[in-house]
Amino acid sequence: MPTSRPAVRVGDEAVPTEIALSRTDFVRYAGVSGDFNPMHHDETKAVAAGMPSVFAPGMLNAGILASAVTDWLGPDCLTRFAVRFTKQVWPGVPLSTRVVVVGADEASGTVEVSCQLVDSDGNIVVQGQATARVGGRRP
């Protein structure tokens, strides 16, 4: 059965998702993903490597951004998703998502989406682009 998808146009924006990740979130992600890089959970090793603290796994940040898109456009909407990591995310720093439609292809029933994960200082920590199905069409 097709998923009902919202009607969106170029310029439409999703309601921002607000989150602050904790050290516990980092460890929980490590357990699920198998990514046990000590930079994400071991304060002593992170500081010895020159970091001020542990920091969030990049793919955890990417997952937050992808979820912002799928929460808005539907759980199976993504046909392409790409990100570039630009800054580390430290424990407790407030983050918010920005997701905006930047292009549309009526023939295929898809939209191009620009998405960002932004910290409380306005720094983009993850920059993303996605293609998503909308309007109930399945190319």
C-alpha positions, 0 to 999 in steps of 0.5 A: 500500500503506498504511503501518503506523502505531503504535498510540498513545493520548492521553498517549503521547509520542515519544522526544525527538530531540536536535540542535544546529544548526551554522552549516553547517546554516544555510547548507545549509538556505539552499542547499536552500530558497533562503532567503538572508536574511543573518541566517542566514549573515552574522555581520557583518550579523547583529551590525550588526542587533543580533543576537549572532550568526546564527540558524537559519531558522525553517522549518529549526526547524519541519522538525525538529519535523515530522520528530519527528512523522513519524519516530514516526507515519509518513512520510505521517501529517500532515494538518495541521501548524502552528507558532509561532516563539517564540525564535531558535536560535543555532548550537551550542545543544542542542535537543530535541523534545517530541511528545505525543498530546493527543487522538484521533478513532477515527472518522477514525483521527487523533490531535491532537499537541502538539509543541515544540522546546526549547533546553537552558535549557528555553525553547520555541523552536517551539510546534506542533500537528498532526493525524496519521493513525494505525492504518493508517486513511486518512480 
